[in-house]
Amino acid sequence: METIKTLLEHKTIRNYKSDPIADEVLNEILEAGFRASTTGNMQVYSVIISKDEEKRKELCKLHFGQKMVEQAPVLLTFCADFNRFNKWCRLREADPGYDNFLSFFTAAIDALLVSQNVAVAAEAHGLGICYLGTTTYQADKLVDFFDLPEGVVPVTTLVVGYPDEDPEQVDRLPSAGVIHQETYKDYNPEEIDKIYKHKESLPVTAQLIEENQLENLAQIFTYKRYTKKDNIHFSKVFLDVLQDQGFMNNK
């Protein structure tokens, strides 16, 4: 029940104290992460721990200047990693066939499952966390920063530290809007209106619409936050990273 309570009380934290995280606490939450489900028990992921203040300042620049990267004492970068597994296979005279997109996707799933376990364990210890979507946007630069070899690609990052704020929980869509029984039931316009009604009626939504001088929240997402131009650009960057890191042999 405590785990469920932790999950239900999750908040994204963007302001942190500089208080260090004890090694035994950090090790425990990482070990909790490593107990996550994994494809075939291969554990094709790695975690890079960033504590050094100067390095976190550099990482802050790479993550689009998000100041929490500097504030929090620990940054965890989760990588899809077939490098270690491939080397083990070759040392045992087994020819690995993991240089394709499916293998990347397998390793990315492994890494993301671990990151979520770590997030829950961290919150259970009273720590705050924030996922950084900028990891995939800046994957090429992070590959260079961390000197990642072929077979390793960064997929997400967790900021971890003691909260210096207590924000309200952000809204979520109603469960009826995301659950499908037995088969996928597509949405009609009336159902879409019902699913998004609460989100669109929030005061913060009205504030965003006014600030951005747009007509509705959907336009804020498509014209301001996640534009088609940016999506295409960062898609190309990420696909190039997958090519360079040896995951695009799909013939």
C-alpha angles and dihedrals in degrees: 000000000000090000091052090049090052091051094047092049096050116141129178109240120207101168121062141183116236092234110134122243112238113246092236091055093048091047091050095052090047091050088051087054093052090057089067120118114274135188110265089340088281095131092207096182140088133202123216115204116209116193103140109109096218093049091049088053089056091046089051089062091050091051092058095267097296100169095209087073087067096037101053117074096226135043119187119199114195117206135193099234128188092151094090094042093047091052091050090050093050093047087056093048092252116135108226118217098193102117095104139091095258090058091050090050091049091052092044090055090050092051094047093049089053092048092053092050089051091049093053093045091049092052090048086059092053094259125134126228140193128189116225114217088186088081093083093039090056099032093125092055093044090052088058095041094053094035091234115192126221112295095036125100128170111236107170143356132213123207106210129189147104111301120250092190140040106215126184116262112264118240125266130201114260114269090242087065095059105031122090122187115225095322135029112270111201120226126251121208093261092054092048090053091051095047094051098035096099094044091049093048097055119115090234089058091054089049093051092049091052094045093049095039092228133131103243147355095265089061090052090056096045101036102032116017107033108012126185090240093054093043092054092045096050091042089059091047092051094045089052089052090052089050093048093045092052105256104116105077094123102149 
